Amino acid sequence: MSATIINQFKTLFIMLKEFKNFIMTGNVIDFAVAVIMAGALGLVINGFVDNIAMPFVGHFAGGMNFEDLHYAMDGNDYATLAAAKEAGGAVIAYGAWINTIVNLLIVGFVMFLLVKAYNKTKAPAEDAPAGPTAEELLAEIRDSLRK
């Protein structure tokens, strides 16, 4: 019985060692850092959209608050989204959806800039050496046929 337990512990330690080797590879660590950075970047962009971009856009759209744009399914008109939700009816908050679309566009643009900057840091691919021209190949075939 004790030999079985010892073998199980050995198997467990081997699996833990393999897992440690897997986790410590560069790709997994890089991926983990990228996920954490993406989450932080998302929070920064949400703050930018909610606190800077949308108030700016709302000001030039006649003082409109996009966050309060909504449609109450009960047919009543409510001054704010909070009042509509407080009434208990179903509410379509399309202003929040507009904010989400703006957020998506900004995230996409930032990711485009990051990928573009990353691609500039990579070494340019070396061009394949130019092969012989068609005339050179034909001349070579002609010379080999003369022999």
Order of alpha helices (4+ residues) and beta strands (2+ residues): alpha-alpha-alpha-beta-alpha-beta-alpha-alpha
